[in-house]
Amino acid sequence: MVIDFHAHIYPEKIAEKATNSISTFYNIKMAYNGSVEKLIESGNKIGVEKYLVHSTATKPEQVTHINDFIISECEKHDCFIGFGTLHQDFAENFSEIDRIINRGIKGIKLHPDFQRFEFDSPKMDAVYDYLSQKSMPILVHAGDCRYDFSGPKRIANVIDKFPKLKIVAAHFGGYTQWQDAMEFLVGKHVWFDTSSTLWKLDYTTAEKMINKHGAEKFFFGTDYPMWDHCDELKRFMKLKISDLQREMILYKNAVEFLEIK
């Protein structure tokens, strides 16, 4: 069994434009166009049974439209688990959290680098506190040595301030900032996913992070449409970890975390 904990999806009419924008941002050629159809097609090749799907609002006025799209796709596809979006300048974040919870959304995805806000900004404190009260986890894009919005230290600051908030720091806790992730996040109350990491991070460091932080706090993710599922699974299977650790990361941890029945 495989659960993909990190998959972006877009409406068909804007999928290609959105993926082209991401491709330019990271200077990485996308494997797919970001459509729902291609996600399922790619995931079927490795037996993915569940996908955590999400998208990011880069403007306040996009929030409700994106959340409605995620809700709609989750209603169409039993294999989808939806995380919604918020925006630091959206005036209705609290009522929107309540609305999407009532529609079956299980968490929030934030991308501070795209949204242009510091993850530990005090302006988000009330939102983080409310999400904590609602037992609503955050999947946050973590790290980028080119910017200072989502670095591991900023994520650690939020963890310390809101100890009951569940945070998943994507990309082994800090894309291109893995030494900072090791210093500031490993051992803390935080989860990591494997997405957009194993093509770049050396395996010795990856294995060290898994063993030191605990395999029970990792999820397998592909960062679709950036990567192909077959390629990501091959990279993951090269890790020198135990069969139990593999099972935990590939699906068992996600089943427990997302309360999948």
Backbone torsions as a table, in degrees:
resi	resn	phi	psi	omega
1	MET	NA	142.9	177.6
2	VAL	-134.7	135.2	171.4
3	ILE	-118.3	125.1	177.1
4	ASP	-90.6	107.9	-172.7
5	PHE	-85.0	-0.9	-173.8
6	HIS	-149.0	92.4	-179.5
7	ALA	-137.1	124.0	175.7
8	HIS	-88.4	138.8	173.3
9	ILE	-132.4	153.0	-177.8
10	TYR	-139.0	151.9	173.0
11	PRO	-58.3	145.7	-174.8
12	GLU	-52.4	-39.7	-173.1
13	LYS	-71.6	-19.5	179.4
14	ILE	-118.4	1.8	-173.1
15	ALA	-58.1	-47.6	-177.1
16	GLU	-66.1	-41.0	178.5
17	LYS	-62.5	-42.7	-178.8
18	ALA	-64.7	-44.5	-178.7
19	THR	-69.3	-34.4	176.1
20	ASN	-62.8	-38.0	179.0
21	SER	-65.3	-43.1	178.6
22	ILE	-65.7	-41.1	178.7
23	SER	-57.9	-42.9	178.4
24	THR	-67.3	-40.7	-178.2
25	PHE	-60.4	-42.7	-176.5
26	TYR	-101.9	-4.7	-176.4
27	ASN	55.1	42.7	178.8
28	ILE	-130.7	131.0	178.9
29	LYS	-72.6	129.3	179.9
30	MET	-72.4	142.1	177.4
31	ALA	-75.9	-30.6	-176.4
32	TYR	-139.7	179.3	-175.6
33	ASN	-96.5	1.5	176.7
34	GLY	87.7	7.1	179.8
35	SER	-79.2	156.2	177.1
36	VAL	-62.1	-43.0	-178.6
37	GLU	-57.8	-46.0	-177.8
38	LYS	-71.1	-31.7	176.1
39	LEU	-60.0	-50.8	-178.2
40	ILE	-66.3	-38.5	178.6
41	GLU	-61.8	-44.6	179.3
42	SER	-67.9	-44.5	-178.8
43	GLY	-65.2	-34.0	179.9
44	ASN	-60.6	-26.5	-177.8
45	LYS	-65.3	-24.6	179.6
46	ILE	-117.9	9.8	176.1
47	GLY	78.4	32.1	176.1
48	VAL	-64.8	129.4	179.5
49	GLU	-103.1	-25.6	178.0
50	LYS	-139.5	146.1	177.4
51	TYR	-127.3	131.5	169.3
52	LEU	-88.8	111.8	-173.0
53	VAL	-110.2	147.8	-176.9
54	HIS	-165.3	172.9	173.8
55	SER	-154.6	171.3	-172.5
56	THR	-125.1	132.6	175.0
57	ALA	-85.2	119.4	176.3
58	THR	-93.9	-7.0	175.1
59	LYS	-135.8	147.7	-178.7
60	PRO	-55.7	-38.3	-175.9
61	GLU	-70.7	-8.5	179.0
62	GLN	-86.2	-16.2	-168.7
63	VAL	-56.1	-56.6	-174.7
64	THR	-67.4	-35.5	180.0
65	HIS	-65.6	-43.7	178.3
66	ILE	-65.6	-43.4	179.4
67	ASN	-63.1	-39.0	176.8
68	ASP	-63.0	-38.0	177.7
69	PHE	-64.7	-45.9	179.5
70	ILE	-63.1	-43.5	177.9
71	ILE	-59.3	-46.8	-178.8
72	SER	-60.4	-44.5	-178.9
73	GLU	-68.5	-34.7	177.1
74	CYS	-67.5	-34.0	177.4
75	GLU	-69.9	-29.5	179.7
76	LYS	-81.3	-28.7	-171.3
77	HIS	-125.3	111.4	179.2
78	ASP	-62.6	-21.6	-178.2
79	CYS	-81.5	-3.4	-178.1
80	PHE	-98.0	138.3	169.1
81	ILE	-119.8	124.1	-171.2
82	GLY	-98.6	136.8	166.1
83	PHE	-112.6	133.9	-178.5
84	GLY	-88.0	-179.1	177.9
85	THR	-121.1	154.5	170.9
86	LEU	-133.2	175.8	176.4
87	HIS	-145.1	140.6	-175.0
88	GLN	-61.0	-22.6	-179.3
89	ASP	-108.3	11.2	178.0
90	PHE	-81.9	125.5	-172.3
91	ALA	-74.1	-17.7	-172.9
92	GLU	-113.9	33.9	-176.8
93	ASN	-57.1	-41.0	-174.3
94	PHE	-70.3	-45.7	178.2
95	SER	-67.9	-31.0	178.1
96	GLU	-69.0	-37.6	175.0
97	ILE	-59.2	-47.0	179.1
98	ASP	-61.2	-42.7	-177.9
99	ARG	-62.0	-47.9	-175.2
100	ILE	-74.3	-28.2	173.0
101	ILE	-60.5	-44.7	-180.0
102	ASN	-65.6	-19.7	179.0
103	ARG	-98.9	9.5	172.8
104	GLY	96.1	4.4	178.4
105	ILE	-72.4	137.2	-170.3
106	LYS	-101.7	-11.1	-177.7
107	GLY	-171.8	-172.2	-178.0
108	ILE	-126.1	138.6	172.2
109	LYS	-109.6	128.8	175.2
110	LEU	-122.6	143.9	176.8
111	HIS	-131.6	84.7	-175.5
112	PRO	-55.8	-31.6	-178.9
113	ASP	-67.9	-41.6	176.7
114	PHE	-72.3	-39.2	-174.5
115	GLN	-85.1	-9.8	173.9
116	ARG	62.1	54.1	171.5
117	PHE	-144.4	149.8	177.8
118	GLU	-76.6	127.9	-173.0
119	PHE	-58.6	-31.6	-179.8
120	ASP	-96.5	19.3	178.8
121	SER	-61.8	133.7	178.6
122	PRO	-57.7	-23.8	-179.5
123	LYS	-65.0	-16.6	178.9
124	MET	-98.1	-1.4	-175.0
125	ASP	-57.5	-45.4	-177.8
126	ALA	-65.2	-35.5	177.1
127	VAL	-66.2	-46.2	179.4
128	TYR	-62.6	-40.1	178.8
129	ASP	-63.3	-42.3	-179.7
130	TYR	-66.4	-41.9	177.4
131	LEU	-62.6	-38.1	177.1
132	SER	-62.7	-44.1	178.4
133	GLN	-61.9	-34.0	-177.5
134	LYS	-87.9	2.7	-176.7
135	SER	54.3	41.8	-177.0
136	MET	-104.4	109.4	-178.2
137	PRO	-72.6	158.1	175.4
138	ILE	-114.7	128.7	165.6
139	LEU	-99.7	115.1	-175.7
140	VAL	-117.5	132.3	168.7
141	HIS	-59.4	130.4	-175.9
142	ALA	-120.0	124.6	168.1
143	GLY	83.8	150.4	171.0
144	ASP	175.2	115.4	-174.6
145	CYS	-64.6	-10.5	179.8
146	ARG	-84.3	-15.3	-173.4
147	TYR	-135.6	172.6	177.2
148	ASP	-132.9	52.7	177.8
149	PHE	-106.3	-38.2	-169.4
150	SER	-129.0	24.8	-177.7
151	GLY	-63.1	156.6	-179.1
152	PRO	-53.2	-36.8	179.6
153	LYS	-64.4	-39.6	178.6
154	ARG	-65.0	-40.2	177.9
155	ILE	-64.4	-40.8	177.8
156	ALA	-60.5	-37.0	178.8
157	ASN	-61.5	-40.4	179.3
158	VAL	-69.4	-40.1	177.6
159	ILE	-58.7	-45.2	-179.0
160	ASP	-65.5	-35.5	-177.0
161	LYS	-78.3	-32.1	-177.5
162	PHE	-128.2	76.2	-172.3
163	PRO	-64.3	-18.7	179.4
164	LYS	-92.4	-8.6	-179.4
165	LEU	-75.3	130.4	177.4
166	LYS	-88.3	119.5	-179.6
167	ILE	-122.1	130.9	171.0
168	VAL	-107.8	113.0	178.8
169	ALA	-91.0	108.9	-174.3
170	ALA	-65.6	163.3	171.2
171	HIS	62.8	48.0	-179.2
172	PHE	57.0	30.4	173.3
173	GLY	86.3	-2.9	179.5
174	GLY	172.3	88.8	-179.5
175	TYR	-53.2	122.4	-176.2
176	THR	59.9	11.8	176.1
177	GLN	-132.1	46.0	-172.8
178	TRP	-71.8	-28.1	175.1
179	GLN	-67.5	-36.7	174.9
180	ASP	-66.5	-38.3	177.2
181	ALA	-62.5	-40.2	177.2
182	MET	-62.6	-41.9	-176.6
183	GLU	-73.3	-44.1	-169.9
184	PHE	-101.6	-20.9	-172.2
185	LEU	-117.2	-35.4	-178.7
186	VAL	-59.2	128.2	-178.5
187	GLY	94.8	-10.4	178.7
188	LYS	-89.1	173.9	178.8
189	HIS	-78.6	78.2	-177.2
190	VAL	-156.5	148.6	176.9
191	TRP	-107.8	156.3	175.8
192	PHE	-120.8	155.5	164.2
193	ASP	-117.1	167.1	-172.8
194	THR	-93.9	0.6	-170.3
195	SER	-65.4	147.1	175.0
196	SER	47.9	43.1	-177.9
197	THR	-130.4	-49.7	-168.8
198	LEU	-73.8	-6.6	172.1
199	TRP	-79.8	-14.8	-171.2
200	LYS	-127.5	-39.1	-177.7
201	LEU	-78.7	135.4	179.1
202	ASP	-67.1	146.4	-172.2
203	TYR	-67.0	-32.1	179.0
204	THR	-61.3	-44.4	178.1
205	THR	-67.5	-41.2	179.1
206	ALA	-60.6	-45.5	179.9
207	GLU	-64.8	-39.2	178.0
208	LYS	-62.4	-41.7	180.0
209	MET	-65.7	-41.8	179.0
210	ILE	-61.7	-46.3	-177.0
211	ASN	-70.5	-34.5	-178.6
212	LYS	-78.3	-41.0	-178.3
213	HIS	-81.7	-31.0	-178.7
214	GLY	108.7	122.2	-179.1
215	ALA	-60.0	-23.9	-179.8
216	GLU	-67.6	-9.3	-179.5
217	LYS	-112.9	26.9	177.3
218	PHE	-124.8	147.3	174.5
219	PHE	-127.4	143.7	174.1
220	PHE	-77.7	129.6	177.3
221	GLY	-144.8	151.4	-175.1
222	THR	-106.3	-21.4	-172.1
223	ASP	62.2	30.1	172.5
224	TYR	-48.8	138.1	10.9
225	PRO	-92.3	13.0	-176.7
226	MET	-67.3	-37.5	-174.7
227	TRP	-129.1	156.4	175.8
228	ASP	-84.5	141.7	-176.8
229	HIS	-62.2	-40.6	179.3
230	CYS	-61.5	-44.6	-179.4
231	ASP	-64.1	-42.8	-179.0
232	GLU	-66.5	-38.7	178.6
233	LEU	-66.7	-39.6	177.8
234	LYS	-60.4	-44.2	178.1
235	ARG	-60.9	-45.0	-178.5
236	PHE	-63.1	-41.5	-176.6
237	MET	-68.5	-15.2	177.3
238	LYS	-77.5	-13.9	178.4
239	LEU	-63.5	138.1	178.6
240	LYS	-89.7	78.8	177.7
241	ILE	-131.2	168.3	-176.1
242	SER	-75.2	163.2	176.9
243	ASP	-60.8	-38.2	178.4
244	LEU	-64.2	-43.1	177.6
245	GLN	-61.3	-39.7	177.7
246	ARG	-60.9	-47.6	-179.2
247	GLU	-61.5	-40.7	179.1
248	MET	-60.9	-46.6	-175.8
249	ILE	-73.6	-37.9	-177.2
250	LEU	-70.5	-32.9	-178.4
251	TYR	-157.9	-33.9	-171.7
252	LYS	-62.9	-42.8	179.8
253	ASN	-63.2	-40.6	-179.2
254	ALA	-67.3	-39.1	177.3
255	VAL	-56.6	-45.7	-179.1
256	GLU	-70.6	-47.0	-175.4
257	PHE	-63.9	-42.4	-176.7
258	LEU	-92.5	-0.3	179.4
259	GLU	54.2	49.4	178.5
260	ILE	-77.2	129.7	-178.2
261	LYS	-100.2	NA	NA
